[in-house]
């Protein structure tokens, strides 16, 4: 697991570009004997969100091959189809249990300090400006380790185990495309996990997160008319001013009284010269809410504010959905399963259940899909000492947490494939 994690960390790739990671996982699963579907077979092309420019696709495809990915296999995953699903059917009838693991890294430079463990132990990201600063390298290594453990059973369990390796979790861009492609069809139990969220000490376990916030990510573009700022300002249409008005009034939207709602304006960029009325401006925003009604409310209000600002200043407007996932909570029945398994793991020191996640997570889209078809879902936390917080340049987790996570995943798989859960 540690070797896999460090290899993935060194070859960090952003969402929809995880060609090296996907080929590594495919090769390993094939060797183990898993039945695999990959690429366009498990990704709905039209449901993908927040795709990068073609230049990024080309760069990371070439980079993966340069670093050892087999060229013909890599073509399966190129241009935004970096997902795969592995299936192993047991010898006896039983439930379908799905485990999900995310593949992608974040944009952002990694710390170059000598005391940063990946630097000191020489597995720092070789792809400048891309960094595994959220633990997904650990998640993928856990998925591969779980795959080895299940393969060793040679089908001596009841039902079917399905491993989902998902691209583009960051920005909530990848799960919807896999759900739309039908990879959760027939799943009775869904299990996901994360390292270090609300459990920041090695040995702690959150057996089930609740209140995973739904979120919509919007890219907003205002298109105005440029003009000389002194000679003919009246001929211009100020796109930057429209964006500023929208930003101010987005923060003034009343919060919903029945559910927590949040708005963040991440970037606002516009104009190109001091003496020119800005003809273009772009704003990236995110909306979050703890339930579907509150998310729909905040989404409708935000769009109304943005459209009103464009009308006020006589500019054109385009809006793109760059990512999104609905809200979800773990089912108490599966939370209890994880808690019972974790309590039997010797390295586990503390277990808490039904803990608010306080953020958004693309796994929620898969959880909802399973729950809406009558199944149950859980998303749990693997505690770890952290060198710095998630999405920080100095982020690193305690690799000892991987063994704990694997023991829990194996125990949950054994429990869910042994018989029905009351």
C-alpha positions as CSV (number, residue, x, y, z in Angstrom):
1,X,0.0,0.0,0.0
2,X,2.7,2.4,0.9
3,X,4.6,1.7,-2.3
4,X,1.4,2.3,-4.4
5,X,0.6,5.4,-2.5
6,X,4.0,6.9,-3.0
7,X,4.0,6.0,-6.7
8,X,0.6,7.7,-7.2
9,X,1.8,10.7,-5.2
10,X,4.9,11.1,-7.4
11,X,2.7,10.9,-10.5
12,X,-0.1,13.2,-9.4
13,X,-2.7,14.1,-12.1
14,X,-5.6,16.5,-12.0
15,X,-9.3,15.5,-12.6
16,X,-10.1,13.9,-16.0
17,X,-6.4,13.5,-16.7
18,X,-5.5,10.5,-14.4
19,X,-4.2,8.3,-17.2
20,X,-1.1,7.1,-15.3
21,X,-3.3,6.2,-12.2
22,X,-6.0,4.5,-14.3
23,X,-3.5,2.4,-16.2
24,X,-1.7,1.4,-13.0
25,X,-5.0,0.3,-11.4
26,X,-6.1,-1.5,-14.6
27,X,-2.9,-3.5,-14.8
28,X,-3.0,-4.4,-11.2
29,X,-6.6,-5.5,-11.2
30,X,-6.1,-7.5,-14.4
31,X,-3.2,-9.4,-12.8
32,X,-5.4,-10.2,-9.9
33,X,-8.2,-11.6,-12.1
34,X,-10.9,-9.0,-11.7
35,X,-13.5,-8.4,-14.4
36,X,-13.0,-4.8,-15.6
37,X,-15.0,-2.2,-17.5
38,X,-13.1,1.0,-18.2
39,X,-13.1,4.3,-20.0
40,X,-16.2,5.2,-22.0
41,X,-17.9,2.1,-20.8
42,X,-18.3,3.5,-17.3
43,X,-18.2,7.3,-18.0
44,X,-21.2,9.1,-19.7
45,X,-19.5,11.6,-22.0
46,X,-22.3,14.1,-21.8
47,X,-22.5,14.1,-18.0
48,X,-18.9,15.0,-17.4
49,X,-18.4,18.4,-15.7
50,X,-15.6,20.8,-15.6
51,X,-13.4,19.3,-18.4
52,X,-10.0,20.8,-18.8
53,X,-8.6,22.2,-22.1
54,X,-7.4,19.7,-24.7
55,X,-3.8,20.9,-24.0
56,X,-4.1,19.4,-20.5
57,X,-5.5,16.1,-21.9
58,X,-2.6,15.9,-24.3
59,X,0.1,16.8,-21.8
60,X,-1.0,14.2,-19.1
61,X,-1.6,11.5,-21.7
62,X,2.0,11.9,-23.0
63,X,3.3,12.3,-19.5
64,X,1.7,9.0,-18.5
65,X,3.3,7.1,-21.4
66,X,6.6,8.8,-20.7
67,X,6.4,7.4,-17.1
68,X,5.6,3.8,-18.1
69,X,1.9,3.6,-19.0
70,X,1.3,1.2,-21.9
71,X,0.3,3.3,-24.9
72,X,-2.6,1.2,-26.2
73,X,-4.2,0.9,-22.8
74,X,-3.7,4.6,-22.1
75,X,-5.8,5.4,-25.1
76,X,-8.8,3.8,-23.3
77,X,-8.5,6.6,-20.7
78,X,-7.4,9.6,-22.7
79,X,-9.5,12.8,-23.2
80,X,-11.5,12.6,-20.0
81,X,-12.5,8.9,-19.6
82,X,-10.2,8.0,-16.7
83,X,-12.6,5.7,-14.7
84,X,-12.9,2.0,-14.2
85,X,-15.1,-0.5,-12.4
86,X,-14.0,-4.0,-11.3
87,X,-16.3,-6.8,-10.4
88,X,-15.8,-10.1,-8.6
89,X,-18.8,-12.4,-8.1
90,X,-19.0,-14.7,-5.2
91,X,-19.9,-18.4,-5.4
92,X,-23.2,-17.9,-3.5
93,X,-26.1,-15.5,-4.1
94,X,-26.1,-12.3,-2.1
95,X,-26.0,-8.5,-2.1
96,X,-24.1,-6.3,-4.4
97,X,-21.6,-4.2,-2.5
98,X,-19.8,-1.3,-4.1
99,X,-16.7,0.4,-2.8
100,X,-15.6,3.7,-4.3
101,X,-12.1,5.2,-4.5
102,X,-11.1,8.6,-6.1
103,X,-8.1,8.9,-8.4
104,X,-7.4,12.7,-8.8
105,X,-5.0,15.2,-7.3
106,X,-5.5,18.9,-6.9
107,X,-4.0,21.9,-8.8
108,X,-1.4,23.6,-6.7
109,X,2.3,23.4,-6.0
110,X,3.6,21.0,-3.4
111,X,5.9,22.1,-0.6
112,X,9.6,22.0,-1.3
113,X,10.7,22.1,2.3
114,X,13.3,19.6,3.2
115,X,11.2,18.3,6.2
116,X,8.2,17.7,3.9
117,X,8.0,13.8,4.0
118,X,7.5,13.4,0.2
119,X,10.6,15.5,-0.4
120,X,12.7,13.8,2.3
121,X,11.7,10.3,1.0
122,X,11.8,11.3,-2.7
123,X,8.2,10.8,-3.8
124,X,7.3,14.4,-4.2
125,X,5.0,15.2,-7.2
126,X,7.0,15.3,-10.5
127,X,4.1,17.1,-12.2
128,X,4.7,20.7,-11.2
129,X,1.5,22.5,-10.1
130,X,-0.4,19.3,-9.3
131,X,-0.3,17.7,-5.9
132,X,-2.0,15.0,-3.9
133,X,-3.0,17.3,-1.1
134,X,-6.3,15.6,-0.1
135,X,-5.2,12.0,0.4
136,X,-6.6,10.5,-2.8
137,X,-3.3,8.7,-3.4
138,X,-4.0,6.9,-0.2
139,X,-7.6,6.1,-1.2
140,X,-6.5,4.5,-4.5
141,X,-3.8,2.5,-2.7
142,X,-6.5,1.3,-0.3
143,X,-8.7,0.3,-3.2
144,X,-5.9,-1.8,-4.7
145,X,-5.1,-3.4,-1.4
146,X,-8.8,-4.3,-0.9
147,X,-8.8,-5.7,-4.4
148,X,-5.9,-8.0,-3.5
149,X,-7.6,-9.2,-0.3
150,X,-10.8,-10.0,-2.1
151,X,-9.1,-11.7,-5.0
152,X,-7.4,-14.0,-2.5
153,X,-10.8,-15.2,-1.4
154,X,-11.3,-16.6,-4.9
155,X,-15.1,-16.0,-4.8
156,X,-15.6,-17.5,-1.4
157,X,-18.3,-15.0,-0.4
158,X,-21.9,-14.3,-1.1
159,X,-23.0,-11.8,-3.7
160,X,-20.9,-9.4,-5.8
161,X,-18.2,-6.9,-4.9
162,X,-17.8,-3.9,-7.2
163,X,-14.8,-1.6,-7.0
164,X,-15.3,1.9,-8.5
165,X,-12.3,4.0,-9.3
166,X,-13.6,7.5,-10.0
167,X,-11.9,10.4,-11.7
168,X,-12.4,14.1,-11.0
169,X,-13.7,14.1,-7.4
170,X,-12.2,17.5,-6.8
171,X,-14.7,20.1,-7.8
172,X,-17.5,17.5,-7.8
173,X,-17.0,16.7,-11.5
174,X,-16.8,13.0,-11.9
175,X,-19.4,11.0,-9.9
176,X,-22.4,12.2,-11.9
177,X,-20.9,10.9,-15.2
178,X,-20.4,7.4,-13.6
179,X,-23.9,7.4,-12.0
180,X,-25.4,8.3,-15.4
181,X,-23.4,5.5,-17.0
182,X,-25.2,3.1,-14.7
183,X,-22.3,1.8,-12.6
184,X,-24.4,1.8,-9.5
185,X,-27.2,-0.2,-11.0
186,X,-28.3,-3.1,-8.7
187,X,-26.0,-2.0,-5.8
188,X,-27.4,-2.9,-2.4
189,X,-24.7,-1.3,-0.3
190,X,-22.3,1.5,-1.1
191,X,-19.2,2.2,0.9
192,X,-16.8,5.2,0.6
193,X,-14.1,6.6,2.8
194,X,-11.8,9.5,3.3
195,X,-8.5,10.0,5.2
196,X,-8.3,12.7,7.9
197,X,-11.7,14.5,7.7
198,X,-13.0,15.2,11.2
199,X,-10.6,12.5,12.4
200,X,-7.2,14.1,12.6
201,X,-5.4,11.6,14.7
202,X,-4.2,8.1,13.7
203,X,-6.4,5.6,15.4
204,X,-9.6,7.6,15.3
205,X,-12.4,6.5,13.1
206,X,-15.6,8.3,12.0
207,X,-17.9,5.4,11.3
208,X,-20.4,7.4,9.3
209,X,-20.6,11.0,8.1
210,X,-23.9,12.9,8.0
211,X,-24.8,16.2,6.4
212,X,-22.5,16.0,3.4
213,X,-23.4,19.3,1.8
214,X,-24.8,19.4,-1.7
215,X,-23.0,21.8,-4.0
216,X,-23.2,23.5,-7.4
217,X,-20.1,25.0,-8.9
218,X,-20.8,27.8,-11.5
219,X,-18.5,29.6,-13.9
220,X,-20.0,33.0,-14.8
221,X,-18.9,35.0,-17.8
222,X,-20.0,38.6,-18.4
223,X,-19.6,39.9,-21.9
224,X,-19.7,43.7,-22.3
225,X,-18.4,46.3,-24.8
226,X,-15.0,47.9,-24.5
227,X,-14.5,51.7,-24.9
228,X,-12.1,54.4,-24.1
229,X,-12.6,55.2,-20.4
230,X,-12.3,59.0,-20.9
231,X,-13.2,59.8,-24.5
232,X,-16.3,57.5,-24.8
233,X,-17.2,55.8,-21.6
234,X,-20.8,56.0,-22.5
235,X,-20.2,53.7,-25.5
236,X,-18.9,50.9,-23.2
237,X,-20.8,48.2,-21.3
238,X,-18.8,47.4,-18.1
239,X,-18.6,43.7,-17.6
240,X,-16.4,44.0,-14.5
241,X,-18.8,46.3,-12.8
242,X,-21.6,43.9,-13.5
243,X,-19.6,41.1,-12.0
244,X,-18.8,43.3,-8.9
245,X,-22.5,44.1,-8.4
246,X,-23.3,40.4,-8.7
247,X,-20.6,39.4,-6.2
248,X,-21.9,42.0,-3.6
249,X,-25.5,40.9,-4.0
250,X,-24.7,37.1,-3.9
251,X,-23.3,37.6,-0.4
252,X,-26.6,39.4,0.5
253,X,-28.9,36.5,-0.4
254,X,-30.8,35.6,2.8
255,X,-29.9,32.2,4.1
256,X,-32.5,29.4,4.2
257,X,-34.3,29.0,7.6
258,X,-34.7,25.3,7.3
259,X,-31.2,24.2,6.1
260,X,-27.6,25.5,6.2
261,X,-26.6,27.3,3.0
262,X,-23.2,28.8,2.0
263,X,-22.0,30.9,-0.9
264,X,-18.4,31.5,-1.9
265,X,-17.0,33.6,-4.7
266,X,-13.6,32.0,-5.4
267,X,-12.3,34.2,-8.2
268,X,-13.3,37.4,-10.0
269,X,-11.2,38.5,-12.9
270,X,-11.9,41.2,-15.5
271,X,-10.6,44.0,-17.7
272,X,-7.2,44.3,-19.5
273,X,-6.2,48.0,-19.3
274,X,-6.4,50.9,-16.8
275,X,-8.0,53.2,-19.4
276,X,-10.5,50.9,-21.0
277,X,-14.0,50.0,-20.0
278,X,-13.8,46.3,-19.2
279,X,-15.4,44.2,-21.9
280,X,-15.0,40.8,-20.2
281,X,-15.2,39.5,-16.6
282,X,-15.3,36.0,-15.2
283,X,-16.4,34.9,-11.8
284,X,-16.3,31.4,-10.3
285,X,-18.6,30.6,-7.4
286,X,-19.8,27.7,-5.4
287,X,-23.1,27.2,-3.6
288,X,-23.6,24.6,-0.8
289,X,-26.5,23.4,1.2
290,X,-27.4,20.6,3.6
291,X,-30.5,19.5,1.8
292,X,-32.0,19.5,-1.7
293,X,-34.6,22.1,-1.0
294,X,-32.1,24.6,0.4
295,X,-29.7,23.9,-2.5
296,X,-32.4,24.6,-5.0
297,X,-33.3,27.8,-3.2
298,X,-29.8,29.2,-3.1
299,X,-29.2,28.1,-6.7
300,X,-32.3,30.0,-8.0
301,X,-31.5,33.1,-5.9
302,X,-27.9,33.2,-7.2
303,X,-29.0,32.9,-10.8
304,X,-31.5,35.6,-10.3
305,X,-28.9,38.0,-8.8
306,X,-26.4,37.2,-11.6
307,X,-28.9,37.7,-14.3
308,X,-30.1,40.9,-12.7
309,X,-26.6,42.4,-12.6
310,X,-26.1,41.6,-16.2
311,X,-29.4,43.3,-17.2
312,X,-28.6,46.3,-14.9
313,X,-25.3,47.0,-16.8
314,X,-26.4,46.0,-20.3
315,X,-24.0,43.1,-20.7
316,X,-24.4,39.6,-22.1
317,X,-24.1,36.6,-19.8
318,X,-23.1,32.9,-20.0
319,X,-23.1,30.5,-17.1
320,X,-21.6,27.0,-17.0
321,X,-22.1,24.3,-14.4
322,X,-18.5,23.3,-13.6
323,X,-19.3,20.7,-11.0
324,X,-22.0,19.6,-8.6
325,X,-23.3,16.9,-6.3
326,X,-26.4,16.5,-4.2
327,X,-26.4,16.3,-0.3
328,X,-26.3,12.9,1.4
329,X,-25.9,11.3,4.8
330,X,-24.8,7.8,5.9
331,X,-27.5,5.3,6.7
332,X,-27.3,4.5,10.5
333,X,-27.4,0.7,9.8
334,X,-24.2,0.8,7.8
335,X,-22.7,3.3,10.2
336,X,-23.2,0.7,12.9
337,X,-21.5,-1.9,10.7
338,X,-18.4,0.2,10.3
339,X,-18.3,1.1,14.0
340,X,-18.5,-2.6,15.0
341,X,-15.8,-3.6,12.6
342,X,-13.5,-0.7,13.6
343,X,-13.9,-1.6,17.3
344,X,-12.3,-4.9,16.6
345,X,-9.2,-3.3,14.9
346,X,-6.4,-3.2,17.4
347,X,-4.9,0.1,16.2
348,X,-8.2,1.9,16.5
349,X,-8.4,4.1,19.6
350,X,-11.6,6.0,19.2
351,X,-14.8,5.6,17.1
352,X,-17.5,8.2,16.7
353,X,-20.6,7.9,14.6
354,X,-23.1,10.2,12.8
355,X,-20.6,13.0,12.4
356,X,-21.3,16.1,10.2
357,X,-18.9,16.1,7.3
358,X,-19.1,20.0,7.1
359,X,-18.1,20.0,3.4
360,X,-19.1,18.5,0.1
361,X,-18.0,15.2,-1.5
362,X,-18.6,13.7,-4.9
363,X,-19.3,10.3,-3.3
364,X,-22.6,11.8,-2.1
365,X,-23.9,11.6,-5.7
366,X,-23.3,7.8,-5.6
367,X,-24.7,7.5,-2.1
368,X,-27.9,9.1,-3.3
369,X,-28.2,6.9,-6.4
370,X,-28.0,3.8,-4.2
371,X,-30.3,5.1,-1.5
372,X,-32.9,6.2,-4.1
373,X,-33.0,2.7,-5.5
374,X,-33.6,1.2,-2.1
375,X,-30.1,0.4,-1.0
376,X,-28.0,1.8,1.9
377,X,-24.8,3.8,1.9
378,X,-22.0,4.9,4.2
379,X,-19.1,7.3,4.0
380,X,-16.6,6.9,6.8
381,X,-13.5,8.6,8.0
382,X,-10.0,7.1,8.6
383,X,-8.2,9.1,11.2
384,X,-4.6,10.2,10.5
385,X,-2.0,12.6,11.9
386,X,-1.7,15.3,9.3
387,X,1.4,17.5,8.5
388,X,-1.0,20.2,7.4
389,X,-4.6,20.6,6.5
390,X,-6.3,19.3,3.3
391,X,-5.5,21.3,0.2
392,X,-2.4,22.8,1.8
393,X,0.9,22.7,0.0
394,X,2.4,20.9,3.0
395,X,-0.4,18.3,3.4
396,X,0.7,14.8,4.1
397,X,-0.9,11.9,6.1
398,X,0.4,9.2,8.4
399,X,0.9,6.1,6.2
400,X,0.2,4.0,9.3
401,X,-3.5,4.9,8.8
402,X,-3.6,2.8,5.6
403,X,-3.3,-0.4,7.5
404,X,-6.2,0.6,9.7
405,X,-8.3,1.6,6.7
406,X,-7.7,-1.7,5.0
407,X,-8.7,-3.7,8.0
408,X,-11.9,-1.8,8.2
409,X,-12.7,-2.1,4.5
410,X,-12.0,-5.9,4.6
411,X,-14.1,-6.3,7.7
412,X,-17.0,-4.3,6.2
413,X,-16.8,-6.4,3.0
414,X,-16.9,-9.6,5.0
415,X,-19.8,-8.4,7.0
416,X,-21.9,-7.3,4.1
417,X,-21.3,-10.4,2.0
418,X,-22.1,-12.8,4.8
419,X,-25.8,-12.0,4.9
420,X,-28.5,-9.3,5.0
421,X,-28.1,-6.3,7.3
422,X,-31.2,-5.8,9.5
